[in-house]
Amino acid sequence: MSTEGAIEPAARATPALWGHPRQLWMLLVVSAAFNFAFYGFRAYLAPYMAAFYADLGPAAAQRQADLLSSGFLALGYATPIVGGYVADQLLGEARAVAISFWLMTVALLLMSLPTLFGFELGLAMFALSVGLNIPLTVMIGRNYSKSDPRRDGAYTLFYLAINLGSFLAPFICAAFVARRFGYRWGFIAAAAGCVTAAALFQLRQRRLAPVLPHGGRLGGPIAVVWTLAAVVALLYPTALLLARPQILSVSMYVLMALLVLYFIVGCVRRGDRVQTQRYLALLLLFVALVLFWALSFQGVTSLNFFARDHVRAPFDYTLFQSANPLYILLFAPLLALLWPWLGRRGRDPSTPRKFGIGLLLVALSYGLVAAVIRYASGADGKVVWGVLAGCYLLQTLGELALSPIGYSLVGLLAAPEESSLAMGGWFFGYALAYQLAGWVATLTTGTLGSPAAGTAAAASTAGAVASAVGITSYEHVYWQLFAIGLAVSLIYLLAAPWVRRLMHGVH
């Protein structure tokens, strides 16, 4: 039974602060604190992981760190499919979010342990727990009726809160705490952000009761017990899966293939030509989405190692992780004004063309880095820091052209009875992109070596593992990414009118 009708009157009746319901501001602070925690340790995650594999040699250590970090992040984007179901059917939205914050806090403390086993258990717990956090995004909209004009503005504030937390995190968790006291302490600083989010949400969640649907089917303490038992039971198998990136990769691609097969069978049974063509358009845009983010997510893996080893900068290399959220905070409002301005003049690019623009910009970002390496690298094998600042600027502009329209697009192109599953599949695309990004990053280190984990404890700093890859290796791979991205972007730009016809009226 739909709860929307029951929620709307409550949403209209909630007290307002600065033009929005009071509980929205609590959710924004919670979101900023949570993203502070996540992006705080993500800023140095791959280089830190490499220290665990130091006994394999620098290049093999970097390969393993690329695969493990991308596998972990991919799993974190895949678990919301299950976590959303658990929140809806068992726990209820508020209880699921509260549990996720406390579990992620424990996970970060486990990740701070000096042993590889404890660290992998922490990774596994975080990946499992973050799936339960998916209702936080839904709660933003719960405060408004579907016709409330403030709804879009609320999600804009939510997007800004996310990027504010992710902008500040590398400065505090990585460049200050981790660099000064040891990188294990960076996880403790990130855990402090998670505790802040958990405590604030726990204290204020009662105010959300009027706008939330009733809890899941079980509800109460028994649902919490079953959820915690499931997390504990899955902890060790998930850690083993993370330690075997080849198996994790195959599993994700198989799952995606099954999801595509499901929609193909559904289209055949439905016999609706228009809906079938819309799904084909969605699939083509999905491929562009995965490719864009597989290139963009190099910022977590190969570009992070490149920044550490080959960029001459007057600041800690982890601060480059603040570039993307900073650019989003600066340019998102401008692009939000640009598209309507172009629309009034009949020049607003169609969705397929925006995807092509996004791919073009991310391709140019790697062309920029590769060109500077070839023509402007110093005798010390390093380049000026401005090249990475420019690289991240191009990638962010590409993200702003492509990403914000994705979720709205799914709702418009998918069949109404399959919109939630289609949204889950679209979200799963980010998981595939992270997985693919890890394998792309290994190309900078040569032939993939043995996947066996080393036993060395992580060093106190992420720079403990020597530079593994010469700068020319990055140049070679980044020229390839430039060429592939450029070719695919041109295909999408040229094919945009045809793809738009497949969308049957959806701009």
N, C-alpha and C positions, 0 to 999 in steps of 0.2 A: 504493500500500500504506500502510495506517495505521501511524504510528509510535508511537501512544499506548501500546501495550503494552510497547514497548521502552523508553519513556521512564519509565514509572511506577516500575520498580524502582530506577533511578538516582536519581529524584527522592526516593524514600524513604531512600536511602542517603546523601544529601548531608549534610555537617556542619551543625549548627544553631547559630544565634546568636539569643538572646532569643526562642526558640520558633519561628524561621523559618530556612529555608536561608540560609547566609551570602551566597550570590550575590544573594539578593533585596535585601539592603541596598545592594549596589553598584548594582543597577538602580534603586533608589529615588533614590539620590544623582544618578545619571546623568539620571533623569527630571526631577528638580528643577532641575538645571543647564540642561538643554535648554529647559524651560519658562521659566526665567529669561531665556534668550536670546530666545525668541519673544515673550514678553509685555513684555520690556524695550523693544523698538522698537515693538511694536504700540501701546504707550501713547500715542505721539505721531505715529503713522504718517500719518494723514489730514491733520492740520494741517501737518506737515512737507511732505507732497506738495503742498499748496496753494501753497507758495512757488515751486515750479517753474512754476506757471501764472500768476504774478503779472501778467504782461503782458496777460492776458485780462480783468482786472478782478477785484475781490474775490469777487463772487457766482459768476462762471463758474469761478474758481479753486477755490472750495469745492466746486462741483458736480463738477468733474473729479477732485478729490481723493477725494470720496465714491465715485465710480465706480471709480477705479483701485484704491483700497485694498480695497474690497469685492470687486472682481474678482480681485485677488491672493489674498485670503483664501479666496475661493470655489475658486479653482484649487488652492490648498493642500489643501483638503478633498476635491477630486476626484481628485488624482493618487494617493492611496493605493490606489485600485482597481487601477491598473496597477502601482504599486510593490509591492503585495503579491504580485502574480503574478511579478514579476521576482525578488523575494526567494525565493519558493517554488521556482521552476523554474530559475533561473539562478545566483543568487549564494549562496543559503543565508541564513538569518536573521541570523546574527552579522555576516557580511561586509556585508550590505545596511545594517545599522544603522551600522556603523563608517564606511562610505563616505558615508552620508547626513550624519553629523556633520561630516566634513571638508569636504564640498561646501557645506554650509550655512555653515560658517565663511568659506569663500571668498566665498559669496554676500553675507554681511553686510559684508565688506570692500568688495565692489563697490558695495553700497548706500551706503557712506559717501563715495563719490566725489561731487564737486560738480556733475557733469554729469547731465542727465536721461537720456541714453543709458546711461551707466554704472549709474545707479540702476535703470533698468528691466531691464538685464541681470541685476543682482543680484536683483531681485524674481523674474525668470524662473527663475534658478538655484535660488533658495530654494524656489519652488513645486514645481519638478521634484524637488528633493532630498528634501523632506519626505515625499514618497510612499514613499521607501525606508525610512522610519523606522517604518512601521506594525508590523513584527515586535516592536518594543520592548514593545508592549502584550501581545502573545502570549507573550513570554518570561516575564512574571510568572507566568502559569498553568503554564508548562512545568516549574516547580520543584515542582509538586504533582501527585499522582494525582487523578483525577476525584472520588474519594471522600474526599479529604483535607479535613477540616473547616477547616483553616487557609486554604484557597484563597480564600474570600470575604474573610477578614481581610486577606489579602495585597493584594487589589484595593482594599480600603478604604485601606490604607496608601499604595498607588500613587496613589489619588485625592487623598489629603492631600499627598503629595509634589508632585504637579502644582500644587496650589493654593498650597503654600508657596513654590515658585519663582515663580509668577505674582504672588504678593502682594509679595515682596521686590523684584521687577524694576523697577516704576515708581519706587520710592524711589531706587534706585542708578543705573539707566541713564538715566532721564528727569529726575527732579526734582533729582538731584545732578550727574551727569556731563554730561548733555546741556544742562541749564539753565546750568551754570557755565562749561563749556568750548565749548559749541556743539553743536547737535543731531546733527551728523555724528559726533561722538565718542560719542554714545549707541549708534550701531551698533557701534563698536569695543568698547564695554563689553559689549554683547550678544554679540559675537563671542568675548569672553573666556569667557563662560559656555558657549558652544558648544565651545570648545577644551577646557575643563575636562571636559565630558561626553565628548568624543571621546578625550581622553588616558586618562581613567579606564576607559572601556569598552575601549579598545585594550589596555591593560595587564592587564585582569582578565577579558577575554572567554573565555580558555581555561578558566576555572572553570565556564563554562556548557556546555562540550562534552558532559559526561555526560547533560544533560537536553535537548539540542537534536537535532532530526532531522539526517540527513546533508545536506550542501550540495546546491545545485541541480544540474541536469543537466550544466551546463558545469563549474562549480566552478573553483577555481584562478585564476591570473592572467588567463587568457583571458576569463573572465566579467567581471572588473573592467575590462579594456580595452574590451570591447563595451559595458558599461554607461556608462563615461565617454564613449565616442565618441557614444553615443546622447544623453546629456545635452548635450554640446557641439553636436551637430547640431540638437537641438530648442531650443537656447537663444534664438537670434534669432527663429525663428517664434513662440515663446512670448512673447517681449518684444513683438513686433508685435501679438499677440492681446490682451495686457494693455492696450496702448495704444488698442485699439478695443473698448471695453466693450460696444457694441451687438452686435457679432459674437459676443463671448464669451458674452453673455447668451443669445442665440438658440441657440448651440451647446449650451449646458447644458440648456436646456429641450427641445431636440430629443432629446438623449441620454436625458433622463428619460422622455420620451414613448415612446421605443423600448424602454426597460426595462419600462415599464408594459405596453406591447403584448406584450412577450415573456411576461410572466406571464399576461396574458389568454389568449394562444394556448395556453400550457401548461395553464391551467385547463380550456379547452374540450377539449383533447386528452385530459386526464386523466379528465374526466367525474366528478370526485369533488365532490359537492355540499358536503360539510363543508369540504374544503380550499378550495374556491372562496369560500365565505363567510368563512373565516378570512383569506384574502387581501384580501377586501373590507374587513374590519375593519382589517387592517393598513394599507390604503391610506387609510382615513378618519383613522386615527391619524397617519399620515405627513403628511397635510395639516395637521393640528394642530401637529405638530412643526415643519414649515417655517414656518408662520405665527408660532408662538411665538418661534423664533429670529430670524426677520426683524425682529420688534419688539425683541427683546432685544439683537441685534447693533447697534442704534443707538448703543450705548455706544462703539463703535469709530468711528462716523461722526458723525451729527448731534449726539448728546449730548456727544461730545468737543468739537466746536466750540462747543456751547452752554456747556459748562463753561469753556472758554477765554475766551469773550466776554461772558457774561451771568451768571456766578455770582460772588458776593462771598465769597471764601474767604481764610483766613490762610495758605494753602499753595499749592503749584504745582498747576495744574489736572490735571496728569497723574496725581496721586495718587488721583484718583477711580477710576482703573483698578485700584487695589488693593482697592476696596470689595467687589467680587464675590468674589474669593478669600478675603478676610477673613471675610465672612459665611458662606461655605461651611465654612471651618475652624471657625467658631463653632457653626453650626446643623446641619451635616450629622450629627454624632453624635446630636443631639437628635431629629431626624426619623427617624434609623435606629432609635431607641427608640420613637418615637411610633407608627409603623405597626404593629409587632407588638403594642403595648399596645392599640391600637384593634382589631386582629385578634382578640385574645383575648376581646374584648367584642362581637365580631360587627359592628364599626363601621368596619372598614378599607375605605376607598373602593375601588371597582373601578378598573382601569386607565383605562378611558374617562373616568371621573369625575375621576381625578387629572389627566388631560390637560386637562379642562375647568377644574379649579382652577388649573392652571398658566397657562392663557390668561387667566383672570379676574384673577390677580395681576399679570401683565404689563400688562394693560389698565389696571388701577387705578394702576400706576406712572406711566403717561402722564396719567391723569386728575389725579393729584396735581401733577405738574409744570405742566400747563396751568392748573389752578385757582390755583396760587401765582403764576404769571405774571399771571393776570387780576386777582387780588385782593390780592396782596402784593408786587408788584415795586416797587422804589424809583424815584425820579425819575431816577436814573442808568441805568435800564433793566436793573438787575441784581436777582437774588434771593439770598437767604441760602443758604449751602452745604448746610444741612440738607435742603433739598428734594431734592438729588441723592442725598444719603446715604439718604434714605427711598425714593427711586425705585429705587436699586440693591438695597435691602433687599427690596422687594416682588418685584423681578425674580428675585433669588436664591432666595427662598422658592418662587417659581413654578418655577424650574429644579429645585429639589430635589424638588418634587412630581412633576415630569414626566420629567426626563432620566434618572435612574439606572435606571429600569425599562425604558427603551427597548431596550437591547441584549439583555436577557434575553427581552423580548417577541418579538423577531424570531425567536429560536431556537425559541420555543414555537409560533408561528403559522405559520411557513414550512414547506413540505414539506422533509423531511430531505435530499433530494437537491439542494435549491435553497437551503439555509440560508446558504451562503457568499455566493452572489450576492445573496440578499435582504439580508444584512448589509451588503454593499457598497452596495446601493441605499439602505438606511437611512442609512448614513454619508454618501452623496451628498446626502441631504436637507440636511445642514449647509451644503454647498456652495451649493445652491439658496437657502438662507436668507440666506447672505452676499450672494449676487447680488441677491436681492430687497431686502435691507436697503440696499444702495447706491442703488437706484432710489427707495426710500422716502425716503432722506435728501435726495435732490435736490429733493424737494417743498418743503423748507424754504427753498430758494433761488429759487423761481419757475420759469419756463420753462427747460427744458434748452437750453443753448446749443451752440455748435459743439464737437465732440469733438477738434478739433485741439489738439495739445500746444503749450504755450509753450516757449520756448527759454531762459528765464532760469534761471540756476543757483540752486539752493536757498540760501536765506539761512542764516546760522549759527544762527538760532533759529527755532522753529516759529511764533513770534508775529509774524514779519515781515510777514505778510499781514494787512491791516487787517480789522476785523470786517466780515464780508460780509453778515450777515443780521440784521435787526432782531428784537427779542425777540417781537414780535407774530406774526411768521412761524412761529416755533416753536410758539407757543400754538395757532395755527390747525391746524397739522399734528398736534400732539399730541392735540388734541381729537378729530380724525378717527381717530387710532390708538386712542384710548380707546373711541370708539363702535364701531369695527369689532371690536376685541378683545373688548369686552363682549358684543356680539351673538353672535359666534362661540362664545364661552365658554358662554353660556347655551344655545346649540344643543347643544353637546357635553354639558353637564350634564343637559339634559332627555332627550337621545337616548342617554345612557349605558346604560340597560337594554337597548335594542335592539341597540346595538353589542356589548354583552357577550354577547347571544345568538348573534351572528354568530361569536363567538370559540369557541363550543362547549366550555365547560368551563375555558378559560384565564381566570384571575381578572384 
